[in-house]
Amino acid sequence: MEIRLAADLQSDSIVDGPGIRTVIWTQGCPHNCYGCHNPSTHDFSGGALVDVDYIKSSLDSLVYQDGITFSGGDPMCQSAACCEIAKYARDLGLNIWCYTGYTFEQLLELGKKKKSIMDFLSYIDVLVDGKFMMEFRSLDCKYRGSTNQRLIDVKKSLLSGEVCLVPDNT
């Protein structure tokens, strides 16, 4: 299986979730948010195709990383490949964050038709959901760019059937 990436893995990130993380930058995004900090990741034919096994072997060599973060682009557009990587990362003991322009509710609807979305969600610890919206931009938001975006505890949300937010002090 292959995944289209915007860049190679970025280790030692301290801004894409708590602790020290490795970021997987997916390529392709349908949202085209005005003011996006990664507009070069929007083109679905950009970036490069990479074998998922390469990503897995790269995760094997990580040291001092607390987790991985899927960003992009929108990782949900490549949910099957991201799910395979997330499952592997979970087996390595890494926690998993994911940024998406879709809302959690939209993903639940999309997941009714595309099982890989629900499978991927099942491995995500925290989902940062919603489009970046310039009119709600705030430098006071931790781990997100606009106040409409939410930090969602995915496991609790899936179990309870309602959105459970992660406290801002995470």
Salt bridges, closest charged atoms under 4 A:
ASP53 OD1 - LYS56 NZ 3.91
ASP74 OD2 - HIS31 NE2 2.73
GLU84 OE2 - LYS56 NZ 2.92
ASP91 OD2 - LYS87 NZ 3.69
GLU105 OE1 - ARG150 NH2 2.68
GLU109 OE2 - LYS112 NZ 2.79
ASP119 OD1 - LYS115 NZ 2.91
ASP125 OD1 - ARG90 NH2 3.19
ASP129 OD2 - ARG150 NH2 2.63
ASP168 OD1 - ARG144 NH2 3.52
